[in-house]
Amino acid sequence: MTIAPPFDQDPVLAGLAGITHGFFGRRAFPGPVSPDFDMSMTLGTPPETVAANRRRALISLGLGNAGLAIVRQIHSARVVTVTAPFAPDHRPEEDRVAKLRANYAAEAQPEADALVTTRPGLALGILTGDCAPLLFADPKARVIAACHAGRRGAATGIIGNTVAAMVKAGARIDRIRAGIGPSISGANYQLSWETIDQMAAFNPRVAGFAAVPEGRTEPHFDLPGFVLSELERLGIAPPPLPACTYADPTRFFSHRRFTQHGGAQGRQISIIALMPIDNDG
């Protein structure tokens, strides 16, 4: 029996023709795949296991033959427009033949925190452990994007820059739809006032999403609430609030939970892709 990995979908994105997407979690599966379904190449899971995990995620979305583009995320506001996977993202067993393919990108994996494409059959992936993964689509223009919105990137403009890159590629703001994946909730995201002040120096709207909860002594930051407010400010309908990564260790990795309490360490992946158009019908 084939068991697909777990993933959630945004209800609006799920209804768009020609687009597939999924926000993946860490629930266990039998077979030669990481029991925690870790998607990170840098946290100790063997690279071949991570490659198998990523391939299984693509297969579950009907993207078995797709390339997967993933950037080196650095909590920046930088967006790249891509037409092919980057060299490090190919599965090792395919490297020899992949270099002969037209869709192989020889350049190294860039440092950025969002990707935009108009190429069918190319999956865009974002890794997260508490930050907010955002997936975007304009189904008419066939422009999609994946965005990693941590506190620093969100404050410095990664969301607006992603939307601007989509518009440059042919999208229209009034047609763009967005979904947000599992991320840490304000109730579990304690920060210092110094950190919040640093963020507010880039974006004063940050201050409206920082508060000291009742019974606490330190401020907490509502990252998902801030992200949704930024979408609304840009003219994009905000999607439903996501599940909290910190609060549900059975379903999600959480970097903050790991640093505070130990347990499983890893990253989940969020994927979006344009399905190829069948011109035969």
SETILUM-798704 format. One record per residue: x, y, z of N, C-alpha, C in turn; residue in one letter. Coordinates in nm, 3 decimals. Layout:
BEGIN
X; Y; Z; X; Y; Z; X; Y; Z; a
...
# end
This chain:
BEGIN
0.084; -0.120; 0.000; 0.000; 0.000; 0.000; 0.088; 0.124; 0.000; m
0.056; 0.217; -0.085; 0.129; 0.344; -0.089; 0.066; 0.443; 0.008; t
0.150; 0.501; 0.092; 0.101; 0.598; 0.189; 0.160; 0.734; 0.154; i
0.075; 0.827; 0.123; 0.122; 0.961; 0.088; 0.156; 1.036; 0.216; a
0.256; 1.124; 0.212; 0.289; 1.204; 0.330; 0.178; 1.303; 0.361; p
0.170; 1.347; 0.485; 0.061; 1.437; 0.523; 0.084; 1.576; 0.464; p
-0.022; 1.636; 0.417; -0.012; 1.777; 0.382; -0.148; 1.842; 0.395; f
-0.143; 1.971; 0.428; -0.263; 2.054; 0.435; -0.266; 2.143; 0.312; d
-0.385; 2.194; 0.280; -0.399; 2.285; 0.167; -0.483; 2.405; 0.206; q
-0.451; 2.518; 0.145; -0.535; 2.635; 0.159; -0.660; 2.614; 0.075; d
-0.778; 2.642; 0.128; -0.901; 2.613; 0.053; -0.915; 2.692; -0.076; p
-0.864; 2.815; -0.080; -0.873; 2.894; -0.204; -0.773; 2.844; -0.308; v
-0.648; 2.824; -0.267; -0.548; 2.773; -0.362; -0.587; 2.636; -0.415; l
-0.649; 2.554; -0.328; -0.687; 2.419; -0.370; -0.793; 2.421; -0.479; a
-0.867; 2.530; -0.490; -0.971; 2.540; -0.592; -0.926; 2.600; -0.723; g
-0.798; 2.636; -0.734; -0.748; 2.698; -0.856; -0.706; 2.592; -0.958; l
-0.758; 2.602; -1.077; -0.725; 2.506; -1.182; -0.580; 2.521; -1.226; a
-0.515; 2.407; -1.249; -0.380; 2.408; -1.304; -0.271; 2.435; -1.202; g
-0.305; 2.435; -1.073; -0.207; 2.462; -0.968; -0.220; 2.357; -0.859; i
-0.108; 2.305; -0.813; -0.109; 2.213; -0.700; -0.018; 2.265; -0.590; t
-0.053; 2.235; -0.466; 0.028; 2.283; -0.355; 0.004; 2.197; -0.232; h
0.095; 2.208; -0.136; 0.077; 2.138; -0.009; 0.168; 2.194; 0.098; g
0.115; 2.201; 0.220; 0.194; 2.236; 0.338; 0.215; 2.105; 0.414; f
0.339; 2.058; 0.420; 0.367; 1.926; 0.474; 0.403; 1.931; 0.622; f
0.376; 1.821; 0.691; 0.408; 1.809; 0.833; 0.514; 1.703; 0.856; g
0.524; 1.654; 0.983; 0.632; 1.563; 1.018; 0.582; 1.429; 1.068; r
0.459; 1.392; 1.041; 0.411; 1.263; 1.089; 0.487; 1.147; 1.024; r
0.497; 1.038; 1.098; 0.584; 0.928; 1.058; 0.521; 0.839; 0.951; a
0.608; 0.778; 0.870; 0.565; 0.685; 0.767; 0.661; 0.568; 0.761; f
0.612; 0.451; 0.727; 0.699; 0.334; 0.717; 0.784; 0.340; 0.591; p
0.885; 0.255; 0.587; 0.967; 0.246; 0.467; 1.096; 0.325; 0.479; g
1.171; 0.334; 0.369; 1.305; 0.396; 0.372; 1.300; 0.548; 0.366; p
1.211; 0.606; 0.442; 1.198; 0.751; 0.447; 1.208; 0.792; 0.593; v
1.268; 0.908; 0.618; 1.285; 0.955; 0.756; 1.154; 0.945; 0.832; s
1.152; 0.881; 0.950; 1.028; 0.871; 1.025; 0.970; 1.006; 1.064; p
1.053; 1.108; 1.066; 1.003; 1.241; 1.097; 0.980; 1.326; 0.973; d
1.009; 1.272; 0.856; 0.986; 1.341; 0.730; 1.060; 1.475; 0.723; f
1.185; 1.475; 0.771; 1.267; 1.597; 0.771; 1.304; 1.633; 0.628; d
1.293; 1.764; 0.595; 1.322; 1.812; 0.461; 1.450; 1.895; 0.453; m
1.525; 1.902; 0.562; 1.646; 1.986; 0.564; 1.770; 1.903; 0.537; s
1.861; 1.959; 0.455; 1.989; 1.896; 0.426; 2.096; 1.934; 0.527; m
2.064; 2.016; 0.628; 2.168; 2.073; 0.714; 2.154; 2.038; 0.862; t
2.057; 1.954; 0.898; 2.033; 1.929; 1.040; 2.065; 1.787; 1.084; l
2.137; 1.712; 1.001; 2.184; 1.581; 1.043; 2.117; 1.463; 0.979; g
2.000; 1.482; 0.917; 1.938; 1.371; 0.844; 2.021; 1.341; 0.720; t
2.051; 1.213; 0.693; 2.132; 1.180; 0.574; 2.074; 1.242; 0.447; p
2.159; 1.301; 0.362; 2.110; 1.368; 0.240; 2.024; 1.278; 0.153; p
2.058; 1.149; 0.144; 1.979; 1.060; 0.060; 1.839; 1.040; 0.119; e
1.828; 1.046; 0.251; 1.696; 1.034; 0.314; 1.613; 1.159; 0.288; t
1.677; 1.277; 0.300; 1.606; 1.402; 0.271; 1.562; 1.405; 0.125; v
1.649; 1.361; 0.034; 1.613; 1.358; -0.108; 1.492; 1.266; -0.130; a
1.490; 1.154; -0.060; 1.375; 1.063; -0.073; 1.249; 1.126; -0.015; a
1.263; 1.196; 0.096; 1.148; 1.265; 0.156; 1.091; 1.369; 0.060; n
1.179; 1.448; 0.000; 1.134; 1.552; -0.093; 1.067; 1.490; -0.215; r
1.122; 1.381; -0.265; 1.062; 1.316; -0.381; 0.925; 1.261; -0.346; r
0.912; 1.205; -0.227; 0.783; 1.150; -0.187; 0.678; 1.261; -0.176; r
0.720; 1.377; -0.127; 0.627; 1.490; -0.120; 0.581; 1.531; -0.259; a
0.674; 1.538; -0.354; 0.637; 1.573; -0.491; 0.541; 1.471; -0.551; l
0.569; 1.344; -0.529; 0.483; 1.239; -0.584; 0.341; 1.251; -0.528; i
0.331; 1.283; -0.399; 0.198; 1.292; -0.337; 0.117; 1.406; -0.396; s
0.184; 1.505; -0.456; 0.115; 1.616; -0.520; 0.095; 1.596; -0.670; l
0.129; 1.478; -0.720; 0.118; 1.452; -0.862; 0.232; 1.511; -0.942; g
0.347; 1.531; -0.876; 0.461; 1.598; -0.939; 0.583; 1.506; -0.946; l
0.559; 1.380; -0.974; 0.668; 1.284; -0.971; 0.782; 1.316; -1.066; g
0.754; 1.382; -1.176; 0.859; 1.415; -1.273; 0.908; 1.559; -1.262; n
0.862; 1.631; -1.161; 0.897; 1.773; -1.149; 1.034; 1.793; -1.087; a
1.098; 1.902; -1.126; 1.214; 1.948; -1.054; 1.169; 2.031; -0.936; g
1.254; 2.039; -0.834; 1.221; 2.114; -0.712; 1.326; 2.222; -0.690; l
1.282; 2.348; -0.690; 1.373; 2.460; -0.668; 1.363; 2.505; -0.522; a
1.475; 2.505; -0.453; 1.485; 2.549; -0.315; 1.606; 2.641; -0.303; i
1.590; 2.754; -0.237; 1.699; 2.849; -0.219; 1.763; 2.832; -0.082; v
1.877; 2.896; -0.063; 1.939; 2.903; 0.070; 1.874; 3.018; 0.145; r
1.787; 2.986; 0.238; 1.709; 3.088; 0.309; 1.794; 3.157; 0.415; q
1.791; 3.291; 0.414; 1.879; 3.368; 0.503; 1.803; 3.476; 0.580; i
1.671; 3.465; 0.587; 1.588; 3.564; 0.658; 1.605; 3.703; 0.598; h
1.601; 3.709; 0.467; 1.620; 3.835; 0.395; 1.488; 3.878; 0.331; s
1.495; 3.985; 0.251; 1.380; 4.029; 0.172; 1.406; 4.004; 0.023; a
1.498; 3.913; -0.009; 1.539; 3.890; -0.147; 1.453; 3.784; -0.214; r
1.411; 3.814; -0.338; 1.328; 3.725; -0.418; 1.404; 3.691; -0.546; v
1.395; 3.567; -0.590; 1.455; 3.527; -0.717; 1.348; 3.469; -0.807; v
1.358; 3.499; -0.936; 1.271; 3.439; -1.036; 1.346; 3.323; -1.098; t
1.284; 3.206; -1.102; 1.355; 3.084; -1.142; 1.284; 3.015; -1.258; v
1.363; 2.940; -1.336; 1.309; 2.863; -1.447; 1.349; 2.716; -1.439; t
1.431; 2.681; -1.338; 1.480; 2.544; -1.326; 1.530; 2.520; -1.184; a
1.542; 2.394; -1.144; 1.602; 2.366; -1.014; 1.748; 2.410; -1.013; p
1.799; 2.436; -0.895; 1.940; 2.469; -0.881; 2.020; 2.341; -0.863; f
2.145; 2.345; -0.903; 2.226; 2.224; -0.908; 2.222; 2.140; -0.780; a
2.234; 2.197; -0.660; 2.236; 2.113; -0.540; 2.103; 2.043; -0.512; p
1.996; 2.085; -0.578; 1.866; 2.030; -0.546; 1.830; 1.905; -0.626; d
1.915; 1.866; -0.721; 1.887; 1.744; -0.794; 1.923; 1.623; -0.708; h
1.849; 1.518; -0.724; 1.880; 1.396; -0.651; 2.013; 1.342; -0.700; r
2.098; 1.292; -0.607; 2.232; 1.248; -0.647; 2.231; 1.147; -0.761; p
2.134; 1.055; -0.763; 2.133; 0.953; -0.867; 2.099; 1.010; -1.003; e
2.050; 1.137; -1.006; 2.013; 1.197; -1.134; 2.117; 1.296; -1.185; e
2.217; 1.328; -1.103; 2.310; 1.434; -1.142; 2.377; 1.408; -1.276; d
2.414; 1.283; -1.302; 2.489; 1.254; -1.423; 2.407; 1.286; -1.548; r
2.280; 1.247; -1.547; 2.197; 1.272; -1.664; 2.132; 1.410; -1.659; v
2.115; 1.465; -1.539; 2.048; 1.593; -1.528; 2.125; 1.704; -1.599; a
2.256; 1.693; -1.599; 2.336; 1.797; -1.662; 2.313; 1.803; -1.812; k
2.259; 1.698; -1.868; 2.232; 1.695; -2.012; 2.093; 1.748; -2.045; l
2.013; 1.775; -1.943; 1.875; 1.817; -1.967; 1.865; 1.968; -1.983; r
1.768; 2.009; -2.060; 1.749; 2.153; -2.083; 1.703; 2.225; -1.957; a
1.642; 2.152; -1.864; 1.588; 2.220; -1.746; 1.684; 2.217; -1.628; n
1.810; 2.187; -1.654; 1.909; 2.183; -1.546; 1.976; 2.319; -1.532; y
1.976; 2.374; -1.410; 2.040; 2.502; -1.386; 2.178; 2.478; -1.326; a
2.282; 2.520; -1.397; 2.417; 2.494; -1.350; 2.459; 2.584; -1.235; a
2.390; 2.698; -1.220; 2.433; 2.791; -1.117; 2.405; 2.735; -0.977; e
2.481; 2.784; -0.881; 2.467; 2.738; -0.743; 2.337; 2.790; -0.684; a
2.295; 2.722; -0.579; 2.174; 2.761; -0.508; 2.191; 2.902; -0.452; q
2.103; 2.997; -0.488; 2.121; 3.136; -0.443; 2.071; 3.157; -0.300; p
2.117; 3.264; -0.239; 2.065; 3.307; -0.110; 1.944; 3.397; -0.133; e
1.831; 3.357; -0.083; 1.707; 3.433; -0.101; 1.601; 3.374; -0.009; a
1.485; 3.437; -0.005; 1.378; 3.386; 0.081; 1.243; 3.380; 0.011; d
1.244; 3.394; -0.120; 1.122; 3.373; -0.197; 1.160; 3.340; -0.340; a
1.073; 3.261; -0.405; 1.093; 3.222; -0.543; 0.966; 3.249; -0.622; l
0.984; 3.290; -0.748; 0.873; 3.314; -0.839; 0.902; 3.239; -0.968; v
0.799; 3.180; -1.029; 0.818; 3.116; -1.158; 0.691; 3.122; -1.242; t
0.710; 3.108; -1.373; 0.599; 3.091; -1.467; 0.614; 2.958; -1.540; t
0.706; 2.876; -1.495; 0.737; 2.752; -1.567; 0.654; 2.635; -1.515; r
0.572; 2.574; -1.601; 0.496; 2.455; -1.558; 0.589; 2.340; -1.525; p
0.550; 2.261; -1.428; 0.627; 2.143; -1.393; 0.748; 2.170; -1.307; g
0.768; 2.295; -1.265; 0.877; 2.328; -1.173; 0.815; 2.358; -1.037; l
0.849; 2.280; -0.937; 0.795; 2.299; -0.802; 0.884; 2.395; -0.725; a
0.820; 2.486; -0.652; 0.891; 2.579; -0.565; 0.874; 2.532; -0.422; l
0.984; 2.525; -0.346; 0.978; 2.475; -0.210; 1.036; 2.572; -0.109; g
0.971; 2.581; 0.007; 1.017; 2.663; 0.119; 1.025; 2.574; 0.243; i
1.136; 2.583; 0.316; 1.154; 2.506; 0.439; 1.128; 2.595; 0.559; l
1.058; 2.541; 0.658; 1.028; 2.620; 0.778; 1.033; 2.532; 0.903; t
1.064; 2.599; 1.016; 1.059; 2.532; 1.144; 0.975; 2.607; 1.244; g
0.936; 2.728; 1.214; 0.846; 2.813; 1.292; 0.802; 2.934; 1.211; d
0.887; 2.975; 1.115; 0.854; 3.090; 1.030; 0.732; 3.058; 0.945; c
0.675; 3.162; 0.885; 0.553; 3.145; 0.808; 0.584; 3.115; 0.662; a
0.540; 3.000; 0.611; 0.552; 2.973; 0.468; 0.429; 3.027; 0.394; p
0.454; 3.103; 0.290; 0.346; 3.161; 0.210; 0.355; 3.108; 0.067; l
0.241; 3.066; 0.012; 0.233; 3.023; -0.127; 0.135; 3.114; -0.199; l
0.174; 3.161; -0.319; 0.095; 3.257; -0.396; 0.067; 3.202; -0.535; f
-0.045; 3.246; -0.594; -0.075; 3.209; -0.732; -0.166; 3.311; -0.798; a
-0.136; 3.344; -0.923; -0.229; 3.411; -1.012; -0.262; 3.309; -1.120; d
-0.377; 3.242; -1.111; -0.405; 3.132; -1.203; -0.422; 3.175; -1.348; p
-0.468; 3.297; -1.371; -0.488; 3.342; -1.509; -0.354; 3.372; -1.577; k
-0.266; 3.443; -1.508; -0.135; 3.473; -1.564; -0.040; 3.354; -1.552; a
-0.079; 3.255; -1.470; 0.005; 3.138; -1.442; 0.141; 3.180; -1.388; r
0.133; 3.254; -1.280; 0.251; 3.297; -1.205; 0.232; 3.247; -1.062; v
0.335; 3.182; -1.007; 0.328; 3.133; -0.870; 0.451; 3.178; -0.793; i
0.441; 3.170; -0.660; 0.554; 3.208; -0.575; 0.547; 3.130; -0.444; a
0.663; 3.113; -0.383; 0.675; 3.055; -0.249; 0.765; 3.147; -0.169; a
0.725; 3.176; -0.046; 0.791; 3.279; 0.035; 0.813; 3.231; 0.177; c
0.933; 3.255; 0.229; 0.970; 3.223; 0.367; 0.968; 3.354; 0.447; h
0.864; 3.369; 0.531; 0.845; 3.493; 0.605; 0.872; 3.472; 0.754; a
0.997; 3.486; 0.793; 1.031; 3.491; 0.934; 1.014; 3.632; 0.985; g
1.042; 3.654; 1.112; 1.018; 3.787; 1.168; 1.103; 3.893; 1.099; r
1.228; 3.862; 1.070; 1.316; 3.962; 1.007; 1.274; 3.988; 0.863; r
1.252; 3.880; 0.787; 1.213; 3.897; 0.648; 1.079; 3.966; 0.634; g
0.985; 3.930; 0.721; 0.853; 3.993; 0.715; 0.863; 4.141; 0.745; a
0.945; 4.177; 0.843; 0.959; 4.318; 0.880; 1.030; 4.399; 0.773; a
1.122; 4.336; 0.702; 1.201; 4.411; 0.603; 1.144; 4.406; 0.462; t
1.031; 4.335; 0.442; 0.962; 4.349; 0.314; 0.957; 4.230; 0.223; g
0.982; 4.108; 0.273; 0.983; 3.992; 0.183; 0.846; 3.969; 0.118; i
0.738; 3.999; 0.189; 0.605; 3.972; 0.133; 0.576; 4.068; 0.018; i
0.598; 4.195; 0.040; 0.577; 4.293; -0.066; 0.668; 4.270; -0.185; g
0.793; 4.231; -0.158; 0.887; 4.206; -0.267; 0.844; 4.084; -0.350; n
0.787; 3.984; -0.283; 0.739; 3.866; -0.355; 0.625; 3.904; -0.448; t
0.530; 3.980; -0.398; 0.417; 4.023; -0.479; 0.465; 4.109; -0.596; v
0.561; 4.199; -0.571; 0.614; 4.284; -0.678; 0.681; 4.200; -0.786; a
0.753; 4.094; -0.747; 0.818; 4.007; -0.845; 0.715; 3.930; -0.927; a
0.604; 3.893; -0.863; 0.497; 3.826; -0.937; 0.435; 3.920; -1.039; m
0.412; 4.044; -1.000; 0.355; 4.143; -1.091; 0.450; 4.165; -1.209; v
0.578; 4.172; -1.181; 0.677; 4.189; -1.288; 0.673; 4.071; -1.386; k
0.637; 3.953; -1.335; 0.630; 3.833; -1.420; 0.497; 3.821; -1.493; a
0.405; 3.914; -1.468; 0.279; 3.913; -1.541; 0.154; 3.900; -1.457; g
0.169; 3.882; -1.326; 0.053; 3.868; -1.239; -0.014; 4.003; -1.216; a
-0.139; 3.998; -1.170; -0.211; 4.117; -1.129; -0.253; 4.101; -0.983; r
-0.234; 4.207; -0.905; -0.260; 4.197; -0.762; -0.403; 4.154; -0.734; i
-0.499; 4.202; -0.811; -0.639; 4.167; -0.783; -0.670; 4.021; -0.814; d
-0.577; 3.951; -0.881; -0.598; 3.809; -0.910; -0.513; 3.718; -0.822; r
-0.415; 3.775; -0.750; -0.325; 3.693; -0.670; -0.399; 3.638; -0.549; i
-0.383; 3.509; -0.525; -0.436; 3.443; -0.406; -0.319; 3.389; -0.325; r
-0.335; 3.385; -0.193; -0.226; 3.343; -0.106; -0.274; 3.246; 0.000; a
-0.186; 3.156; 0.040; -0.213; 3.065; 0.151; -0.096; 3.069; 0.247; g
-0.122; 3.053; 0.376; -0.018; 3.053; 0.477; -0.016; 2.917; 0.546; i
0.103; 2.863; 0.565; 0.117; 2.731; 0.626; 0.149; 2.739; 0.773; g
0.163; 2.623; 0.838; 0.188; 2.617; 0.982; 0.306; 2.703; 1.024; p
0.286; 2.780; 1.129; 0.390; 2.870; 1.181; 0.362; 2.897; 1.328; s
0.459; 2.950; 1.397; 0.445; 2.969; 1.541; 0.343; 3.079; 1.570; i
0.258; 3.056; 1.667; 0.154; 3.153; 1.702; 0.208; 3.256; 1.801; s
0.137; 3.368; 1.810; 0.176; 3.472; 1.904; 0.180; 3.425; 2.047; g
0.094; 3.333; 2.083; 0.089; 3.284; 2.220; 0.217; 3.211; 2.260; a
0.292; 3.163; 2.161; 0.413; 3.085; 2.190; 0.542; 3.151; 2.140; n
0.531; 3.275; 2.091; 0.648; 3.339; 2.029; 0.695; 3.457; 2.112; y
0.770; 3.426; 2.216; 0.823; 3.530; 2.304; 0.949; 3.591; 2.244; q
0.954; 3.724; 2.241; 1.071; 3.798; 2.195; 1.105; 3.905; 2.298; l
1.222; 3.963; 2.286; 1.259; 4.075; 2.372; 1.208; 4.205; 2.311; s
1.190; 4.306; 2.396; 1.152; 4.437; 2.343; 1.260; 4.491; 2.250; w
1.385; 4.457; 2.278; 1.494; 4.502; 2.190; 1.476; 4.448; 2.049; e
1.442; 4.319; 2.038; 1.420; 4.259; 1.906; 1.301; 4.322; 1.837; t
1.194; 4.343; 1.910; 1.075; 4.403; 1.851; 1.104; 4.545; 1.805; i
1.180; 4.621; 1.884; 1.217; 4.756; 1.844; 1.301; 4.756; 1.717; d
1.390; 4.658; 1.704; 1.472; 4.647; 1.583; 1.384; 4.619; 1.461; q
1.286; 4.533; 1.477; 1.193; 4.504; 1.368; 1.109; 4.626; 1.333; m
1.062; 4.696; 1.437; 0.977; 4.813; 1.415; 1.053; 4.926; 1.348; a
1.186; 4.926; 1.361; 1.265; 5.028; 1.293; 1.255; 5.012; 1.141; a
1.235; 4.889; 1.094; 1.215; 4.863; 0.952; 1.069; 4.882; 0.913; f
0.978; 4.843; 1.003; 0.836; 4.846; 0.972; 0.759; 4.880; 1.099; n
0.716; 5.005; 1.115; 0.646; 5.046; 1.238; 0.520; 4.966; 1.268; p
0.462; 4.902; 1.166; 0.340; 4.824; 1.189; 0.365; 4.702; 1.277; r
0.491; 4.663; 1.292; 0.526; 4.550; 1.378; 0.475; 4.572; 1.521; v
0.485; 4.695; 1.568; 0.450; 4.724; 1.707; 0.307; 4.686; 1.740; a
0.218; 4.693; 1.645; 0.079; 4.659; 1.669; 0.053; 4.511; 1.690; g
0.156; 4.428; 1.667; 0.140; 4.284; 1.682; 0.228; 4.228; 1.793; f
0.279; 4.317; 1.878; 0.359; 4.278; 1.994; 0.287; 4.320; 2.121; a
0.279; 4.229; 2.216; 0.211; 4.260; 2.342; 0.256; 4.160; 2.448; a
0.237; 4.196; 2.573; 0.265; 4.106; 2.684; 0.135; 4.036; 2.721; v
0.125; 3.906; 2.697; 0.001; 3.834; 2.729; -0.028; 3.837; 2.879; p
-0.152; 3.821; 2.913; -0.192; 3.818; 3.053; -0.121; 3.704; 3.126; e
-0.063; 3.736; 3.240; 0.009; 3.637; 3.318; 0.153; 3.619; 3.277; g
0.199; 3.692; 3.177; 0.338; 3.685; 3.131; 0.410; 3.814; 3.163; r
0.542; 3.812; 3.153; 0.621; 3.932; 3.180; 0.697; 3.981; 3.058; t
0.705; 3.899; 2.953; 0.780; 3.935; 2.834; 0.686; 3.948; 2.714; e
0.722; 4.031; 2.617; 0.635; 4.047; 2.499; 0.636; 3.925; 2.410; p
0.526; 3.905; 2.341; 0.512; 3.801; 2.240; 0.474; 3.868; 2.108; h
0.515; 3.806; 1.999; 0.491; 3.863; 1.866; 0.401; 3.772; 1.786; f
0.294; 3.828; 1.732; 0.198; 3.753; 1.651; 0.245; 3.754; 1.505; d
0.335; 3.663; 1.473; 0.389; 3.658; 1.336; 0.281; 3.629; 1.232; l
0.197; 3.526; 1.251; 0.093; 3.502; 1.149; -0.001; 3.621; 1.132; p
-0.039; 3.685; 1.244; -0.127; 3.800; 1.234; -0.063; 3.914; 1.156; g
0.065; 3.937; 1.180; 0.137; 4.042; 1.107; 0.145; 4.009; 0.958; f
0.175; 3.883; 0.926; 0.185; 3.841; 0.786; 0.051; 3.861; 0.715; v
-0.058; 3.821; 0.779; -0.189; 3.836; 0.716; -0.224; 3.984; 0.698; l
-0.183; 4.067; 0.793; -0.211; 4.211; 0.779; -0.132; 4.271; 0.663; s
-0.011; 4.222; 0.640; 0.068; 4.270; 0.527; 0.004; 4.230; 0.394; e
-0.049; 4.108; 0.388; -0.120; 4.067; 0.266; -0.239; 4.158; 0.240; l
-0.316; 4.184; 0.345; -0.434; 4.269; 0.330; -0.395; 4.409; 0.288; e
-0.287; 4.461; 0.343; -0.240; 4.595; 0.307; -0.200; 4.602; 0.161; r
-0.150; 4.491; 0.107; -0.109; 4.486; -0.033; -0.226; 4.464; -0.128; l
-0.345; 4.440; -0.073; -0.461; 4.419; -0.157; -0.490; 4.274; -0.185; g
-0.433; 4.182; -0.105; -0.453; 4.039; -0.124; -0.538; 3.986; -0.008; i
-0.642; 3.914; -0.039; -0.731; 3.862; 0.065; -0.653; 3.771; 0.159; a
-0.657; 3.798; 0.290; -0.582; 3.715; 0.383; -0.645; 3.577; 0.398; p
-0.564; 3.472; 0.396; -0.617; 3.336; 0.414; -0.646; 3.308; 0.561; p
-0.702; 3.192; 0.593; -0.726; 3.156; 0.733; -0.596; 3.147; 0.812; p
-0.605; 3.171; 0.943; -0.489; 3.156; 1.030; -0.440; 3.012; 1.028; l
-0.309; 2.992; 1.031; -0.256; 2.856; 1.024; -0.249; 2.789; 1.161; p
-0.221; 2.659; 1.158; -0.193; 2.586; 1.280; -0.060; 2.632; 1.339; a
-0.043; 2.614; 1.470; 0.080; 2.656; 1.539; 0.180; 2.541; 1.541; c
0.300; 2.565; 1.491; 0.404; 2.462; 1.489; 0.449; 2.426; 1.630; t
0.463; 2.526; 1.715; 0.514; 2.503; 1.851; 0.417; 2.418; 1.932; y
0.288; 2.439; 1.912; 0.187; 2.378; 1.998; 0.155; 2.233; 1.962; a
0.204; 2.183; 1.849; 0.165; 2.050; 1.804; 0.286; 1.968; 1.761; d
0.360; 1.911; 1.859; 0.483; 1.837; 1.826; 0.458; 1.708; 1.749; p
0.337; 1.657; 1.749; 0.310; 1.534; 1.673; 0.297; 1.560; 1.524; t
0.267; 1.685; 1.487; 0.243; 1.716; 1.345; 0.351; 1.802; 1.282; r
0.422; 1.883; 1.363; 0.511; 1.981; 1.304; 0.645; 1.989; 1.377; f
0.750; 2.018; 1.301; 0.876; 2.059; 1.360; 0.861; 2.201; 1.413; f
0.937; 2.233; 1.517; 0.942; 2.369; 1.570; 1.083; 2.395; 1.620; s
1.151; 2.489; 1.560; 1.287; 2.522; 1.602; 1.288; 2.572; 1.746; h
1.192; 2.655; 1.781; 1.189; 2.710; 1.917; 1.159; 2.601; 2.020; r
1.067; 2.513; 1.988; 1.037; 2.404; 2.081; 1.159; 2.315; 2.100; r
1.233; 2.289; 1.991; 1.352; 2.206; 2.000; 1.458; 2.272; 2.088; f
1.481; 2.402; 2.071; 1.584; 2.469; 2.151; 1.545; 2.480; 2.298; t
1.417; 2.481; 2.326; 1.372; 2.492; 2.465; 1.354; 2.358; 2.534; q
1.309; 2.258; 2.459; 1.271; 2.131; 2.522; 1.337; 2.009; 2.459; h
1.411; 2.025; 2.349; 1.467; 1.909; 2.282; 1.362; 1.840; 2.197; g
1.383; 1.711; 2.172; 1.290; 1.637; 2.087; 1.336; 1.634; 1.943; g
1.242; 1.617; 1.853; 1.274; 1.606; 1.710; 1.317; 1.739; 1.653; a
1.426; 1.736; 1.576; 1.471; 1.855; 1.505; 1.455; 1.832; 1.355; q
1.407; 1.932; 1.285; 1.391; 1.919; 1.141; 1.318; 2.037; 1.084; g
1.289; 2.028; 0.956; 1.214; 2.133; 0.885; 1.107; 2.069; 0.799; r
0.990; 2.132; 0.795; 0.886; 2.089; 0.703; 0.896; 2.170; 0.574; q
0.829; 2.122; 0.472; 0.836; 2.188; 0.342; 0.696; 2.230; 0.296; i
0.691; 2.341; 0.225; 0.569; 2.388; 0.158; 0.602; 2.397; 0.010; s
0.514; 2.343; -0.074; 0.542; 2.330; -0.217; 0.425; 2.383; -0.298; i
0.456; 2.453; -0.407; 0.355; 2.493; -0.504; 0.413; 2.475; -0.645; i
0.326; 2.438; -0.739; 0.371; 2.419; -0.877; 0.257; 2.444; -0.974; a
0.293; 2.488; -1.094; 0.200; 2.494; -1.206; 0.198; 2.360; -1.275; l
0.081; 2.303; -1.292; 0.072; 2.178; -1.366; 0.086; 2.207; -1.515; m
0.155; 2.121; -1.588; 0.164; 2.140; -1.734; 0.026; 2.142; -1.799; p
0.009; 2.225; -1.901; -0.117; 2.231; -1.974; -0.119; 2.126; -2.082; i
-0.228; 2.051; -2.086; -0.245; 1.949; -2.190; -0.304; 2.015; -2.315; d
-0.222; 2.025; -2.418; -0.264; 2.090; -2.541; -0.330; 1.994; -2.642; n
-0.343; 1.867; -2.599; -0.399; 1.770; -2.693; -0.550; 1.774; -2.698; d
-0.612; 1.831; -2.590; -0.757; 1.832; -2.588; -0.813; 1.958; -2.642; g
# end
